[in-house]
Amino acid sequence: MTRVVVVDDQTLVRQGIRTLLDVAGIEVAGEAGDGAAALDVVEATRPDVVLLDLRMPGHDGIWALEQLRERGCDIPVLVLTTFDDDTLVLDALRAGARGYLLKDVTLEQLTRAVEALAAGGTLIAPSITERLLRAIRSGPSPVGTGAPPMEPLTERELEVLRLVAEGYSNREIAGSLFLAEGTVKNHVSTILLKLGARDRTNAVLRALHEGVLR
């Protein structure tokens, strides 16, 4: 059973998410009401996915993302928020979030996102994708102004990257392209190296910014 931690400052929201996920067969291993408490709960429970709100009193979601990254935590974080502000989306993804959904999603969409991240994929709500692309292409590179020049990707690497951008896990990419999962992992590692990206989400962001993905 997939295990998650829910981080939201509203008790009723946390309880509602717990009830819905329970129906979907996903276990809520812990809850937290702000970023600081989230770190303790995540470290204590080691869930498969963290569901994280952004706007919270005290330490917010962006702070929690940055702290998790600094601590070397590789647990995927799915932002689940009412805010679809372009800057917030980019800040969250740059801080290490692997997915971004608005709270108006259906239970099916939420469940699919949780399972995708647990399997190593990424997911961004389609409703904000176009605005996100515009924001990325009009701003600085997601990996910073000092990022090394990109090395060109092979056709196979581009195929893998497109599927990464669609939220596919390594196993799903392997099945789609008729490759061994180990081969896909090697392709992903090479893609990260060529793009100068620290993770899959950052690689997709830079590829979008540079026009490699359209």
MOPE-V375018 format. One record per helix or strand. SS is the DSSP state (hx for helix, st for strand). FROM is the first residue (numbers start at 1). LEN is the number of residues. If there is no record, write none. Layout:
SS/FROM/LEN, SS/FROM/LEN
//
This chain:
st/3/5, hx/11/13, st/27/6, hx/35/11, st/49/4, hx/61/10, st/76/6, hx/86/9, st/99/4, hx/107/12, st/123/2, hx/126/13, hx/155/11, hx/170/8, hx/181/15, hx/200/10
//
